[in-house]
Amino acid sequence: MAGLDETTPTPTEIKLHQGSRVMELSFDDGAHFELSYEFLRVHSPSAEVRGHGPGQEVLQVGKRDVYIAQVEPVGNYAIKPVFSDGHDSGLYSWDYLYMLGQRRDEMWQAYLARMESAGASRDADANPPPAAGGGGCGGRH
């Protein structure tokens, strides 16, 4: 989903609300979505989060208090948020943002269920540090 589906509506406005940690998106078809920074972070389209194939997703824990420090435009088809935890490798195309808005509730519930199943927390200080070793795109597999 890194590209842009030409049939997908285009954002007419993107607002960051730092107090509530919500990104507000308005699209040219009239759709309007509010996506929390935490939701955007845990559903990053980056390989660091999604892995390189089915079943390689990495559960993102401890992201309740993450915020977006800045947003960089990527051509005329995407944005690249820079999150407070240093994550900045996700390119959020218009079609991906639109899909997130449409499926926000079901995706959030699935995320919470995965967190519960893993015994993990949305709070950063409640999770054990990750195991030492590889990981990420450049690590050993």
NORNORGI-V16395 format. One record per backbone hydrogen bond with DSSP energy under -1.0 kcal/mol. CO is the residue of the C=O (numbers start at 0). NH is the residue of the N-H. Records with the same first field share a line. If there is no record, write none. Layout:
CO: NH ; NH
This chain:
4: 7
9: 27
12: 25
14: 23
16: 20 ; 21
20: 36
21: 16
22: 34
23: 14
24: 32
25: 11 ; 12
26: 29
30: 26
32: 24
34: 22
35: 39
36: 40
37: 41
38: 42
40: 43
45: 49
46: 50
48: 57
52: 55
62: 65
66: 83
69: 81
71: 79
73: 76 ; 77
76: 93
77: 73
78: 91
79: 71
81: 68 ; 69
82: 85
86: 82
90: 92
91: 78
92: 96
93: 97
94: 98
95: 99
96: 100
97: 101
98: 102
102: 106
103: 107
104: 108
105: 109
106: 110
107: 111
108: 112
109: 113
110: 114
111: 115
112: 116
113: 117
114: 119
120: 61
121: 63
122: 125
123: 126
